[in-house]
Amino acid sequence: MSLTAILQHSDLFQGLNESQLAQIMNISQERKYNQGDVVFAQDSEGDAMYVIAKGQVEIQIKSESGKKRSAVYLGEGQVFGELALIDQGKRSASIVVIEDGTIIYRILSEALNQLCATDTAIGYLMMRNLAKDVSFKLRHQNRLVADL
Amino acid sequence: MIYKVSYVVKGGQYPGCIKNQEEKPVVGGIVAIGPKKFEVIEVHEMMPPRDDFQFLHATVKAVGESNSE
C-alpha cells in the first residue's frame, strides 16, 4: 500500500487533498518494528506523533508502584503520541509493538507544527481530526468503564 | 468505506482495541485484539459518519464463551 493510501486510511488525515497529503508525506518517516519493540517509554519527552500503517501496538501504563497494565491495543490507521503534540507534556504511556513487521510512520511535532502554521488549512483539518480522534478514544474508554 | 471501530471486551477484564478496517464488523465475526481472538456480539454506531468514515462500537467476547452474564 502506498503512503498516500495509508494516510487516506487514517481519519487523522480526513479532508486533506492530495497536495496536502504530499506535504504530510514529506515530513513522515517510515519505521519497521518487531514484537516487543518499545516505540517510546512512559515519562519520556515527546517530540513526535505516530500513525500505524500495519500491525498492532499495546498501550501500557505503569503505576507509581511499578505495576504495568495494558490500557488498549491500537491497530491500523490509529494515531498515538498526539497528546505531546497538543500539550508538550511527557509521554503518558509506553507503546509496545505486539506484531513482527509492524510499520509505523513518525511525524516530528516541530515539523508538523511548522507545516500547520504555514498552511492553516492543513492546520485546521489536522487539529479538527485530532480532536475527533481524542473524542473517539474518550468514548471508547467510557464504554470500557461502563462495562466494568 | 473505512470503519473506525472501538472494540470492548465483555466484562472489561481485557483491554479493548481501536482499529480502522475496510470491512464492517458483524455479529459472529472474529477479531484479533492483541494476541487473542474474540467474537463480535454487538455492533452499533458510536458517532455520525463523515465522508468515507463510519465510527462504530463493537462488544466482543472470548471465542467459545457464553453470552449470558
Backbone of each chain as ProteinMPNN parsed JSONL, in Angstrom:
{"seq_chain_A": "MSLTAILQHSDLFQGLNESQLAQIMNISQERKYNQGDVVFAQDSEGDAMYVIAKGQVEIQIKSESGKKRSAVYLGEGQVFGELALIDQGKRSASIVVIEDGTIIYRILSEALNQLCATDTAIGYLMMRNLAKDVSFKLRHQNRLVADL", "coords_chain_A": {"N_chain_A": [[0.844, -1.193, 0.0], [0.573, 2.235, -0.836], [2.063, 5.216, 0.61], [0.349, 7.365, 0.46], [-2.137, 6.065, 0.229], [-2.169, 4.817, 2.68], [-2.242, 7.009, 4.414], [-4.714, 8.03, 3.662], [-6.287, 6.11, 4.721], [-6.37, 6.608, 7.313], [-8.236, 8.386, 9.673], [-7.169, 10.663, 10.719], [-6.164, 12.191, 8.699], [-8.299, 12.945, 7.281], [-10.132, 14.695, 4.864], [-8.014, 16.09, 3.816], [-6.466, 17.153, 0.795], [-4.778, 15.755, -2.152], [-2.409, 17.193, -2.589], [-1.983, 18.346, -0.101], [-1.707, 16.044, 1.427], [0.658, 15.133, 0.339], [2.449, 16.94, 1.381], [2.366, 16.241, 4.052], [3.432, 13.7, 3.818], [6.032, 14.338, 3.18], [7.155, 15.036, 5.604], [7.133, 12.766, 7.065], [8.39, 9.788, 8.533], [9.144, 6.47, 7.783], [9.089, 3.586, 9.812], [10.079, 0.325, 10.751], [9.021, -2.268, 12.912], [9.495, -4.915, 15.358], [7.938, -7.582, 17.268], [7.656, -6.769, 20.677], [9.313, -4.569, 20.585], [9.881, -1.283, 21.819], [8.253, 1.626, 21.192], [8.09, 4.182, 22.306], [8.834, 5.252, 25.68], [6.979, 5.495, 28.762], [6.789, 8.618, 30.402], [8.901, 9.691, 29.027], [10.335, 12.324, 26.971], [8.208, 13.932, 24.645], [8.389, 14.197, 21.209], [7.23, 13.712, 18.843], [4.517, 12.447, 16.805], [2.662, 9.471, 15.926], [1.636, 7.209, 13.337], [-0.078, 4.264, 12.721], [0.609, 2.047, 10.212], [0.576, -0.628, 9.613], [-0.093, -3.568, 11.465], [-0.204, -4.013, 15.094], [-0.193, -2.218, 18.211], [0.495, -2.085, 21.744], [-0.812, -0.204, 24.372], [0.727, 0.631, 27.214], [0.451, 1.269, 30.65], [2.17, 2.372, 33.466], [1.911, 2.151, 36.944], [2.523, 4.188, 39.912], [3.514, 2.425, 41.718], [4.827, 0.725, 40.144], [3.524, -1.245, 38.814], [2.459, -2.674, 35.79], [-0.094, -2.11, 33.358], [-2.225, -3.053, 30.694], [-3.699, -0.754, 28.595], [-5.07, -0.344, 26.175], [-5.291, -1.733, 22.883], [-3.965, -0.675, 19.795], [-4.689, -0.505, 16.362], [-4.313, -0.69, 12.767], [-4.215, 2.445, 11.051], [-4.483, 3.998, 13.278], [-3.628, 6.641, 15.577], [-0.995, 7.605, 17.731], [0.693, 9.156, 20.538], [-0.085, 11.697, 20.199], [-0.834, 13.43, 22.203], [1.368, 14.7, 23.285], [1.938, 16.373, 21.231], [-0.125, 18.127, 21.389], [-0.106, 19.139, 24.056], [2.546, 19.309, 24.828], [3.517, 17.796, 26.908], [5.023, 15.144, 28.969], [5.386, 11.685, 27.904], [2.477, 9.772, 28.407], [2.178, 7.11, 28.545], [3.607, 3.875, 27.759], [4.57, 2.507, 24.602], [4.235, -0.536, 23.131], [5.209, -2.792, 20.689], [3.351, -5.408, 19.216], [3.313, -7.151, 17.107], [5.349, -8.778, 14.71], [6.959, -7.053, 12.032], [5.507, -4.751, 12.077], [4.509, -1.603, 10.847], [5.16, 1.755, 11.196], [4.501, 5.219, 10.947], [6.375, 8.078, 11.657], [5.935, 11.324, 12.751], [7.446, 14.291, 13.169], [6.861, 16.592, 15.774], [7.641, 19.282, 15.671], [8.065, 19.756, 12.951], [5.504, 19.242, 11.988], [3.958, 21.158, 13.346], [5.088, 23.42, 12.251], [4.359, 23.113, 9.577], [1.571, 23.239, 9.838], [1.284, 25.839, 10.699], [2.212, 27.234, 8.531], [0.554, 26.419, 6.423], [-2.522, 27.004, 6.958], [-4.905, 25.762, 6.406], [-4.334, 23.047, 6.36], [-3.544, 22.915, 9.007], [-5.98, 23.524, 10.35], [-7.621, 21.327, 9.557], [-6.124, 19.123, 10.49], [-6.021, 19.606, 13.271], [-8.745, 19.573, 13.837], [-9.316, 16.921, 13.18], [-7.645, 15.599, 14.96], [-8.822, 16.341, 17.379], [-11.236, 15.028, 17.085], [-10.358, 12.408, 17.068], [-9.329, 12.143, 19.656], [-11.719, 12.48, 21.018], [-13.06, 10.175, 20.163], [-11.471, 8.218, 21.353], [-11.945, 8.822, 24.048], [-14.66, 8.191, 24.206], [-14.456, 5.478, 23.737], [-13.046, 4.684, 26.05], [-14.989, 5.356, 27.933], [-16.901, 3.437, 27.349], [-15.522, 1.187, 28.132], [-15.312, 1.601, 30.898], [-18.017, 1.607, 31.554], [-18.559, -1.017, 31.165], [-17.36, -2.379, 33.171]], "CA_chain_A": [[0.0, 0.0, 0.0], [1.384, 3.455, -0.883], [1.899, 6.066, 1.791], [-0.886, 8.148, 0.265], [-3.27, 5.194, 0.563], [-2.126, 4.613, 4.133], [-2.717, 8.236, 5.066], [-6.155, 8.152, 3.402], [-6.936, 5.076, 5.522], [-6.418, 7.109, 8.684], [-9.134, 9.53, 9.795], [-6.396, 11.843, 11.103], [-5.89, 12.993, 7.503], [-9.574, 13.089, 6.595], [-10.401, 16.024, 4.323], [-6.826, 16.658, 3.154], [-6.371, 16.78, -0.613], [-3.524, 15.051, -2.477], [-1.277, 18.106, -2.401], [-1.764, 18.48, 1.35], [-1.177, 14.748, 1.888], [2.063, 15.05, -0.09], [3.233, 17.734, 2.339], [2.479, 15.414, 5.274], [4.368, 12.615, 3.49], [7.393, 14.876, 3.189], [7.687, 15.151, 6.971], [6.887, 11.476, 7.722], [9.475, 8.797, 8.433], [8.656, 5.099, 7.988], [9.932, 2.727, 10.652], [9.562, -1.039, 10.885], [9.261, -2.789, 14.26], [9.158, -6.3, 15.638], [7.252, -7.83, 18.54], [8.434, -6.437, 21.878], [9.993, -3.276, 20.458], [9.216, -0.17, 22.5], [8.309, 2.816, 20.321], [8.58, 5.159, 23.285], [8.564, 4.85, 27.066], [6.228, 6.413, 29.616], [7.536, 9.709, 31.06], [9.958, 10.259, 28.169], [9.932, 13.562, 26.297], [7.503, 13.649, 23.396], [8.735, 15.132, 20.135], [6.648, 13.238, 17.586], [3.322, 11.606, 16.862], [2.867, 8.265, 15.129], [0.472, 6.636, 12.668], [0.167, 2.84, 12.459], [0.252, 1.654, 8.843], [0.38, -2.083, 9.59], [0.194, -4.22, 12.734], [-0.869, -3.541, 16.309], [0.651, -1.883, 19.357], [-0.17, -2.117, 23.047], [-0.563, 0.981, 25.187], [0.972, 0.16, 28.583], [0.574, 2.329, 31.654], [2.805, 1.887, 34.694], [1.503, 2.928, 38.115], [3.653, 4.644, 40.733], [4.082, 1.241, 42.399], [5.594, -0.013, 39.147], [2.696, -2.276, 38.177], [2.074, -2.327, 34.419], [-1.356, -2.656, 32.863], [-2.488, -2.757, 29.303], [-4.877, 0.12, 28.537], [-5.791, -0.567, 24.925], [-4.492, -2.057, 21.7], [-4.284, 0.171, 18.637], [-4.368, -1.17, 15.102], [-4.049, 0.105, 11.563], [-4.89, 3.728, 10.89], [-4.595, 4.734, 14.54], [-2.603, 7.621, 15.919], [-0.619, 7.706, 19.147], [1.721, 10.173, 20.782], [-0.605, 13.006, 19.801], [-1.02, 14.311, 23.359], [2.579, 15.525, 23.397], [1.836, 17.388, 20.179], [-1.113, 19.114, 21.821], [0.2, 19.823, 25.326], [4.004, 19.305, 25.049], [3.833, 17.076, 28.139], [5.762, 13.89, 28.809], [4.576, 10.556, 27.447], [1.604, 9.289, 29.471], [2.145, 5.644, 28.487], [4.616, 3.261, 26.891], [3.991, 1.859, 23.422], [4.961, -1.771, 22.856], [4.755, -3.441, 19.453], [2.99, -6.8, 19.501], [3.384, -7.981, 15.898], [6.521, -8.601, 13.849], [6.67, -6.4, 10.75], [4.63, -3.587, 12.251], [5.036, -0.406, 10.182], [4.65, 2.964, 11.839], [5.055, 6.469, 10.44], [6.699, 9.041, 12.702], [5.853, 12.71, 12.274], [8.013, 15.162, 14.206], [5.937, 17.654, 16.195], [8.113, 20.59, 15.216], [7.81, 19.854, 11.504], [4.055, 19.306, 11.776], [3.501, 22.474, 13.805], [5.547, 24.407, 11.261], [3.515, 22.937, 8.399], [0.227, 23.717, 10.174], [1.344, 27.303, 10.787], [2.43, 27.744, 7.169], [-0.673, 26.132, 5.67], [-3.518, 26.956, 8.041], [-5.974, 24.821, 6.038], [-3.872, 21.76, 6.898], [-3.591, 23.055, 10.461], [-7.362, 23.41, 10.814], [-8.11, 19.959, 9.353], [-5.398, 18.213, 11.374], [-6.453, 19.83, 14.656], [-10.128, 19.082, 13.925], [-9.288, 15.457, 13.168], [-7.033, 15.168, 16.224], [-9.848, 16.5, 18.421], [-12.221, 13.969, 16.881], [-9.723, 11.152, 17.473], [-9.3, 12.144, 21.128], [-13.108, 12.265, 21.412], [-13.366, 8.761, 19.93], [-10.775, 7.442, 22.389], [-12.662, 9.036, 25.304], [-15.893, 7.398, 24.152], [-14.031, 4.081, 23.895], [-12.747, 4.488, 27.476], [-16.267, 5.392, 28.653], [-17.541, 2.124, 27.175], [-14.785, 0.229, 28.965], [-15.701, 1.837, 32.298], [-19.417, 1.184, 31.688], [-18.639, -2.469, 31.071], [-16.698, -3.0, 34.339]], "C_chain_A": [[0.883, 1.249, 0.0], [1.139, 4.288, 0.367], [0.64, 6.91, 1.681], [-2.098, 7.331, 0.675], [-3.334, 4.961, 2.071], [-2.676, 5.836, 4.858], [-4.229, 8.395, 4.871], [-6.959, 7.152, 4.224], [-7.064, 5.514, 6.98], [-7.28, 8.359, 8.753], [-8.4, 10.791, 10.256], [-6.203, 12.771, 9.908], [-7.153, 13.203, 6.66], [-9.754, 14.533, 6.118], [-9.212, 16.662, 3.635], [-6.797, 16.21, 1.699], [-4.987, 16.18, -0.908], [-2.289, 15.92, -2.258], [-0.945, 18.249, -0.914], [-1.2, 17.184, 1.933], [0.299, 14.61, 1.532], [2.955, 15.827, 0.873], [3.409, 16.975, 3.657], [3.495, 14.296, 5.025], [5.814, 13.089, 3.578], [8.001, 14.972, 4.587], [7.463, 13.856, 7.762], [8.066, 10.533, 7.504], [8.901, 7.413, 8.719], [9.631, 4.314, 8.847], [9.257, 1.369, 10.793], [9.964, -1.589, 12.249], [8.924, -4.27, 14.328], [8.523, -6.421, 17.027], [8.18, -7.518, 19.714], [9.19, -5.121, 21.785], [9.174, -2.201, 21.182], [9.373, 1.072, 21.616], [8.727, 4.029, 21.141], [8.12, 4.729, 24.672], [7.802, 5.941, 27.813], [7.194, 7.386, 30.295], [8.696, 10.248, 30.224], [9.42, 11.545, 27.522], [9.265, 13.213, 24.966], [7.837, 14.663, 22.318], [8.118, 14.72, 18.806], [5.328, 12.531, 17.846], [3.482, 10.5, 15.817], [1.548, 7.788, 14.522], [0.798, 5.182, 12.321], [-0.314, 2.505, 11.045], [-0.085, 0.166, 8.781], [0.723, -2.635, 10.969], [-0.589, -3.629, 13.904], [0.163, -3.187, 17.365], [-0.192, -1.944, 20.628], [0.19, -0.842, 23.795], [-0.444, 0.505, 26.631], [1.146, 1.351, 29.516], [1.144, 1.726, 32.928], [2.377, 2.783, 35.849], [2.739, 3.348, 38.902], [4.303, 3.485, 41.462], [4.875, 0.358, 41.422], [4.809, -1.096, 38.442], [2.25, -1.799, 36.78], [0.697, -2.89, 34.095], [-1.544, -2.198, 31.423], [-3.763, -1.935, 29.211], [-5.72, -0.164, 27.302], [-4.795, -1.044, 23.858], [-4.926, -1.113, 20.577], [-3.822, -0.528, 17.372], [-4.208, -0.175, 13.966], [-4.875, 1.399, 11.511], [-4.927, 4.571, 12.147], [-3.373, 5.606, 14.8], [-2.251, 7.47, 17.392], [0.508, 8.715, 19.292], [1.231, 11.578, 20.485], [-0.763, 13.959, 20.98], [0.173, 15.241, 23.528], [2.569, 16.639, 22.357], [0.92, 18.52, 20.646], [-0.627, 19.882, 23.055], [1.695, 19.873, 25.674], [4.413, 18.6, 26.35], [4.628, 15.811, 27.855], [4.818, 12.777, 28.372], [3.778, 9.977, 28.619], [1.55, 7.764, 29.516], [3.333, 5.163, 27.654], [3.899, 2.569, 25.74], [4.846, 0.652, 23.073], [4.359, -2.442, 21.623], [4.449, -4.912, 19.743], [2.999, -7.703, 18.274], [4.673, -7.708, 15.153], [6.095, -7.905, 12.558], [5.726, -5.224, 10.859], [5.292, -2.355, 11.613], [4.34, 0.83, 10.758], [5.32, 4.183, 11.21], [5.211, 7.465, 11.587], [6.673, 10.438, 12.097], [6.342, 13.613, 13.397], [7.073, 16.333, 14.489], [6.347, 19.001, 15.617], [7.803, 20.79, 13.728], [6.316, 19.991, 11.23], [3.503, 20.666, 12.203], [3.877, 23.561, 12.809], [4.67, 24.349, 10.008], [2.118, 23.512, 8.651], [0.178, 25.241, 10.244], [1.481, 27.928, 9.405], [1.171, 27.59, 6.324], [-1.791, 25.936, 6.685], [-4.691, 26.029, 7.705], [-5.602, 23.423, 6.546], [-3.978, 21.793, 8.414], [-4.995, 22.868, 11.002], [-7.853, 21.961, 10.728], [-7.435, 18.981, 10.316], [-5.875, 18.367, 12.82], [-7.899, 19.367, 14.862], [-10.135, 17.56, 14.026], [-8.66, 14.898, 14.442], [-8.061, 15.237, 17.359], [-10.876, 15.373, 18.315], [-11.66, 12.617, 17.318], [-9.672, 11.044, 18.994], [-10.711, 11.874, 21.662], [-13.485, 10.79, 21.269], [-12.723, 7.902, 21.019], [-11.461, 7.605, 23.753], [-13.951, 8.211, 25.343], [-15.58, 5.906, 24.325], [-13.765, 3.785, 25.372], [-14.033, 4.486, 28.293], [-16.99, 4.055, 28.545], [-16.854, 1.084, 28.04], [-15.226, 0.361, 30.416], [-17.13, 1.328, 32.519], [-19.553, -0.319, 31.737], [-18.008, -3.172, 32.284], [-17.718, -3.53, 35.346]], "O_chain_A": [[1.848, 1.315, 0.762], [0.155, 4.099, 1.082], [-0.052, 7.145, 2.672], [-2.982, 7.824, 1.376], [-4.415, 4.914, 2.659], [-3.469, 5.717, 5.792], [-4.939, 8.832, 5.777], [-8.165, 7.317, 4.406], [-7.764, 4.887, 7.774], [-7.08, 9.294, 7.978], [-8.962, 11.884, 10.186], [-6.092, 13.986, 10.071], [-7.084, 13.584, 5.492], [-9.55, 15.476, 6.882], [-9.366, 17.667, 2.941], [-7.064, 15.048, 1.392], [-4.134, 16.107, -0.024], [-1.253, 15.439, -1.798], [0.223, 18.269, -0.525], [-0.336, 17.208, 2.809], [1.09, 14.056, 2.296], [4.083, 15.42, 1.147], [4.458, 17.054, 4.297], [4.311, 13.98, 5.891], [6.703, 12.345, 3.993], [9.223, 14.987, 4.735], [7.589, 13.848, 8.986], [8.658, 10.493, 6.425], [8.259, 7.194, 9.747], [10.843, 4.368, 8.641], [8.038, 1.271, 10.935], [11.097, -1.405, 12.694], [8.189, -4.807, 13.5], [8.568, -5.495, 17.838], [9.334, -7.945, 19.742], [9.661, -4.608, 22.8], [7.943, -2.214, 21.157], [10.489, 1.508, 21.333], [9.597, 4.801, 20.738], [7.168, 3.965, 24.829], [7.953, 7.132, 27.542], [8.288, 7.001, 30.707], [9.4, 11.16, 30.659], [8.217, 11.808, 27.528], [9.708, 12.311, 24.254], [7.595, 15.858, 22.491], [8.432, 15.296, 17.764], [5.056, 12.077, 18.957], [4.336, 10.588, 14.935], [0.483, 7.946, 15.119], [1.825, 4.902, 11.703], [-1.492, 2.66, 10.726], [-0.931, -0.251, 7.99], [1.712, -2.225, 11.576], [-1.518, -2.843, 13.715], [1.247, -3.768, 17.416], [-1.42, -1.866, 20.588], [1.355, -0.448, 23.845], [-1.421, 0.025, 27.207], [1.875, 2.299, 29.224], [0.664, 0.701, 33.412], [2.462, 4.008, 35.762], [3.855, 2.923, 38.604], [5.488, 3.535, 41.792], [5.506, -0.621, 41.821], [5.34, -1.792, 37.576], [1.742, -0.691, 36.614], [0.359, -4.001, 34.501], [-1.094, -1.131, 31.008], [-4.808, -2.367, 29.697], [-6.947, -0.217, 27.382], [-3.598, -0.772, 23.948], [-6.108, -0.798, 20.436], [-2.718, -1.07, 17.309], [-3.998, 1.019, 14.181], [-6.051, 1.431, 11.874], [-5.35, 5.727, 12.109], [-2.269, 5.349, 14.32], [-3.134, 7.229, 18.215], [1.18, 9.079, 18.327], [2.005, 12.535, 20.509], [-0.82, 15.173, 20.785], [0.018, 16.414, 23.869], [3.125, 17.715, 22.58], [1.146, 19.693, 20.349], [-0.717, 21.108, 23.107], [2.065, 20.424, 26.711], [5.528, 18.789, 26.834], [4.88, 15.446, 26.707], [3.598, 12.914, 28.462], [4.33, 9.722, 29.689], [0.946, 7.189, 30.421], [3.972, 5.94, 26.944], [2.768, 2.106, 25.885], [6.028, 0.787, 22.758], [3.146, -2.632, 21.536], [5.212, -5.579, 20.441], [2.721, -8.897, 18.386], [5.061, -6.553, 14.977], [4.998, -8.142, 12.052], [5.2, -4.749, 9.852], [6.48, -2.102, 11.814], [3.114, 0.924, 10.797], [6.527, 4.193, 10.97], [4.293, 7.663, 12.383], [7.302, 10.701, 11.071], [5.718, 13.688, 14.456], [6.56, 16.975, 13.573], [5.51, 19.764, 15.134], [7.341, 21.852, 13.311], [5.905, 20.755, 10.357], [2.679, 21.254, 11.504], [3.111, 24.49, 12.552], [4.288, 25.378, 9.451], [1.552, 24.185, 7.79], [-0.829, 25.858, 9.896], [0.944, 29.002, 9.136], [0.773, 28.507, 5.605], [-1.984, 24.838, 7.207], [-5.392, 25.563, 8.604], [-6.443, 22.707, 7.09], [-4.438, 20.836, 9.037], [-5.2, 22.153, 11.982], [-8.422, 21.429, 11.681], [-8.094, 18.115, 10.891], [-6.104, 17.375, 13.511], [-8.244, 18.837, 15.918], [-10.856, 16.98, 14.839], [-9.082, 13.857, 14.946], [-8.162, 14.328, 18.183], [-11.329, 14.834, 19.325], [-12.381, 11.784, 17.867], [-9.94, 9.982, 19.554], [-10.884, 11.136, 22.632], [-14.146, 10.223, 22.14], [-13.345, 6.978, 21.543], [-11.549, 6.649, 24.523], [-14.293, 7.614, 26.364], [-16.329, 5.17, 24.968], [-14.205, 2.758, 25.889], [-14.165, 3.71, 29.24], [-17.609, 3.589, 29.503], [-17.503, 0.208, 28.612], [-15.484, -0.638, 31.088], [-17.421, 0.699, 33.536], [-20.526, -0.848, 32.275], [-18.1, -4.392, 32.419], [-17.337, -4.079, 36.379]]}, "seq_chain_B": "MIYKVSYVVKGGQYPGCIKNQEEKPVVGGIVAIGPKKFEVIEVHEMMPPRDDFQFLHATVKAVGESNSE", "coords_chain_B": {"N_chain_B": [[-15.548, 2.526, 1.892], [-14.4, 3.226, 5.154], [-14.111, 1.749, 8.3], [-13.944, 2.853, 11.491], [-13.341, 1.327, 14.398], [-14.301, 0.766, 17.727], [-13.453, -1.628, 19.853], [-14.695, -3.397, 22.557], [-14.117, -5.593, 25.205], [-16.346, -7.862, 26.599], [-17.165, -7.612, 30.021], [-14.893, -6.291, 30.729], [-12.351, -7.046, 31.603], [-10.221, -7.374, 29.99], [-8.066, -5.536, 27.853], [-9.413, -3.282, 25.425], [-9.67, -2.468, 21.907], [-8.767, -0.297, 19.238], [-9.28, 0.159, 15.876], [-8.873, 0.798, 12.336], [-10.716, -0.418, 9.625], [-11.559, -2.077, 6.535], [-13.737, -3.674, 6.25], [-17.007, -3.957, 7.493], [-17.657, -4.643, 10.886], [-19.345, -7.608, 11.949], [-21.965, -9.277, 13.752], [-20.959, -12.249, 15.244], [-18.656, -12.393, 13.83], [-15.046, -12.78, 13.805], [-12.395, -11.294, 15.609], [-9.056, -10.11, 15.997], [-7.559, -9.132, 18.929], [-4.883, -7.731, 20.238], [-2.894, -10.455, 21.297], [-4.951, -12.306, 21.287], [-8.064, -13.897, 20.188], [-11.402, -12.841, 19.456], [-15.024, -12.938, 19.571], [-17.492, -11.117, 17.85], [-20.275, -9.641, 19.394], [-22.076, -7.597, 19.412], [-22.89, -4.659, 17.596], [-22.811, -1.2, 17.105], [-23.534, 2.23, 16.059], [-21.168, 4.698, 16.888], [-20.467, 7.391, 16.546], [-21.711, 9.944, 14.31], [-21.439, 9.195, 10.76], [-18.806, 10.397, 8.583], [-17.75, 11.769, 5.573], [-15.763, 9.34, 4.092], [-15.742, 7.708, 6.276], [-16.938, 5.602, 8.887], [-18.01, 5.412, 12.253], [-17.791, 3.157, 14.704], [-18.976, 1.091, 17.444], [-18.105, -1.933, 18.955], [-19.012, -4.781, 20.817], [-17.32, -7.498, 22.22], [-16.669, -10.999, 22.868], [-14.775, -13.609, 24.47], [-13.772, -16.222, 22.293], [-15.992, -18.887, 22.103], [-17.042, -18.478, 24.586], [-19.907, -18.107, 26.768], [-22.831, -16.06, 26.054], [-24.312, -15.167, 28.16], [-24.728, -13.28, 31.229]], "CA_chain_B": [[-15.845, 2.978, 3.255], [-13.486, 2.752, 6.202], [-14.802, 1.655, 9.581], [-13.111, 3.019, 12.687], [-14.114, 0.514, 15.338], [-13.911, 0.642, 19.128], [-13.813, -2.954, 20.349], [-14.641, -3.544, 24.019], [-14.325, -6.986, 25.596], [-17.374, -8.0, 27.635], [-16.625, -7.86, 31.356], [-13.892, -5.264, 30.986], [-11.123, -7.569, 32.216], [-9.171, -7.435, 28.963], [-8.098, -4.252, 27.144], [-10.072, -3.249, 24.119], [-8.831, -2.172, 20.738], [-9.321, 0.613, 18.231], [-8.611, -0.023, 14.587], [-9.594, 1.13, 11.105], [-10.788, -1.587, 8.759], [-12.379, -1.856, 5.348], [-14.957, -4.476, 6.346], [-17.827, -3.63, 8.66], [-17.756, -5.79, 11.796], [-20.691, -8.194, 12.013], [-22.164, -10.194, 14.872], [-20.475, -13.59, 14.904], [-17.319, -12.274, 13.216], [-13.899, -12.978, 14.71], [-11.432, -10.191, 15.532], [-7.847, -10.264, 16.824], [-7.238, -7.994, 19.8], [-3.618, -8.168, 20.807], [-2.555, -11.819, 20.905], [-6.11, -13.198, 21.417], [-9.165, -13.716, 19.233], [-12.693, -12.62, 20.093], [-16.204, -12.986, 18.691], [-18.321, -9.908, 17.941], [-21.641, -9.977, 19.824], [-22.944, -6.429, 19.268], [-22.275, -3.554, 16.85], [-23.673, -0.034, 16.884], [-22.839, 3.462, 15.655], [-20.678, 5.479, 18.027], [-20.546, 8.798, 16.158], [-22.243, 10.012, 12.937], [-20.426, 9.019, 9.717], [-18.329, 11.622, 7.924], [-17.016, 11.42, 4.346], [-15.627, 7.895, 3.858], [-15.514, 7.023, 7.552], [-18.009, 5.316, 9.84], [-17.43, 5.272, 13.588], [-18.61, 2.105, 15.308], [-18.572, 0.424, 18.669], [-18.446, -3.365, 18.937], [-18.732, -5.546, 22.022], [-16.855, -8.835, 21.839], [-16.433, -11.954, 23.957], [-13.79, -14.63, 24.115], [-14.342, -17.246, 21.422], [-16.467, -20.063, 22.832], [-17.632, -18.079, 25.869], [-21.347, -17.908, 26.714], [-23.264, -14.657, 26.01], [-25.051, -14.799, 29.366], [-23.946, -12.558, 32.244]], "C_chain_B": [[-14.818, 2.394, 4.227], [-14.229, 2.818, 7.533], [-13.784, 1.8, 10.703], [-13.907, 2.381, 13.817], [-13.474, 0.521, 16.72], [-14.391, -0.725, 19.599], [-13.652, -2.983, 21.872], [-14.969, -4.988, 24.356], [-15.314, -7.035, 26.756], [-16.727, -8.318, 28.984], [-15.499, -6.916, 31.732], [-12.582, -5.75, 31.592], [-9.952, -7.642, 31.24], [-9.227, -6.121, 28.184], [-8.8, -4.354, 25.801], [-9.095, -2.867, 23.027], [-9.549, -1.135, 19.877], [-8.549, 0.373, 16.94], [-9.494, 0.446, 13.444], [-9.579, -0.099, 10.211], [-11.754, -1.318, 7.61], [-13.668, -2.661, 5.376], [-15.704, -4.138, 7.62], [-17.879, -4.838, 9.599], [-19.198, -6.296, 11.868], [-20.766, -9.138, 13.206], [-21.767, -11.603, 14.425], [-19.096, -13.57, 14.263], [-16.223, -12.414, 14.266], [-12.903, -11.841, 14.499], [-10.252, -10.482, 16.462], [-7.623, -8.98, 17.611], [-5.989, -8.381, 20.559], [-3.367, -9.601, 20.373], [-3.751, -12.781, 20.905], [-7.19, -12.895, 20.381], [-10.499, -13.672, 19.969], [-13.811, -12.658, 19.056], [-17.062, -11.744, 18.925], [-19.739, -10.313, 18.344], [-22.603, -8.793, 19.674], [-22.186, -5.34, 18.508], [-23.268, -2.401, 16.8], [-22.852, 1.203, 16.57], [-22.421, 4.254, 16.882], [-20.792, 6.98, 17.768], [-21.105, 8.835, 14.737], [-21.13, 9.832, 11.899], [-20.016, 10.354, 9.108], [-17.456, 11.211, 6.745], [-16.971, 9.894, 4.182], [-15.487, 7.093, 5.144], [-16.82, 6.806, 8.323], [-17.354, 5.002, 11.173], [-18.321, 4.338, 14.402], [-18.06, 1.645, 16.648], [-18.984, -1.043, 18.552], [-18.089, -3.983, 20.285], [-18.35, -6.953, 21.579], [-16.718, -9.709, 23.085], [-15.388, -12.959, 23.495], [-14.461, -15.71, 23.281], [-14.728, -18.466, 22.263], [-17.117, -19.744, 24.151], [-19.128, -17.852, 25.698], [-21.673, -16.417, 26.661], [-23.915, -14.209, 27.298], [-24.132, -14.133, 30.378], [-23.508, -13.499, 33.348]], "O_chain_B": [[-14.429, 1.23, 4.128], [-14.886, 3.81, 7.848], [-12.88, 0.979, 10.849], [-15.002, 2.831, 14.154], [-12.27, 0.311, 16.866], [-15.594, -0.955, 19.729], [-12.596, -2.635, 22.4], [-15.953, -5.546, 23.872], [-15.147, -6.346, 27.762], [-15.854, -9.18, 29.078], [-15.183, -6.755, 32.911], [-11.78, -4.936, 32.05], [-8.825, -7.94, 31.633], [-10.316, -5.635, 27.881], [-8.772, -5.393, 25.14], [-7.876, -2.932, 23.192], [-10.778, -1.108, 19.803], [-7.318, 0.385, 16.924], [-10.717, 0.485, 13.57], [-8.544, -0.748, 10.058], [-12.635, -0.463, 7.694], [-14.594, -2.374, 4.618], [-15.111, -4.044, 8.695], [-18.124, -5.954, 9.141], [-20.146, -5.51, 11.849], [-19.764, -9.722, 13.618], [-22.186, -12.078, 13.37], [-18.439, -14.607, 14.161], [-16.447, -12.193, 15.456], [-12.601, -11.467, 13.366], [-10.419, -11.022, 17.555], [-7.513, -7.893, 17.043], [-6.025, -9.256, 21.424], [-3.596, -9.944, 19.213], [-3.591, -13.952, 20.561], [-7.234, -11.818, 19.787], [-10.702, -14.365, 20.965], [-13.598, -12.449, 17.862], [-17.325, -11.371, 20.068], [-20.338, -11.2, 17.737], [-23.816, -8.966, 19.796], [-20.997, -5.12, 18.741], [-24.441, -2.605, 16.485], [-21.64, 1.233, 16.783], [-23.213, 4.46, 17.802], [-21.165, 7.745, 18.657], [-20.986, 7.843, 14.017], [-20.001, 10.266, 12.127], [-20.783, 11.316, 9.118], [-16.536, 10.407, 6.893], [-18.012, 9.238, 4.139], [-15.145, 5.912, 5.098], [-17.676, 7.687, 8.403], [-16.28, 4.403, 11.224], [-19.453, 4.678, 14.745], [-16.874, 1.782, 16.947], [-20.088, -1.349, 18.1], [-17.009, -3.743, 20.827], [-18.97, -7.527, 20.685], [-16.66, -9.208, 24.209], [-15.15, -13.136, 22.3], [-15.608, -16.071, 23.544], [-13.92, -19.002, 23.022], [-17.69, -20.629, 24.787], [-19.58, -17.456, 24.623], [-20.901, -15.595, 27.155], [-24.066, -13.009, 27.528], [-22.925, -14.375, 30.397], [-22.841, -13.075, 34.292]]}, "name": "protein", "num_of_chains": 2, "seq": "MSLTAILQHSDLFQGLNESQLAQIMNISQERKYNQGDVVFAQDSEGDAMYVIAKGQVEIQIKSESGKKRSAVYLGEGQVFGELALIDQGKRSASIVVIEDGTIIYRILSEALNQLCATDTAIGYLMMRNLAKDVSFKLRHQNRLVADLMIYKVSYVVKGGQYPGCIKNQEEKPVVGGIVAIGPKKFEVIEVHEMMPPRDDFQFLHATVKAVGESNSE"}
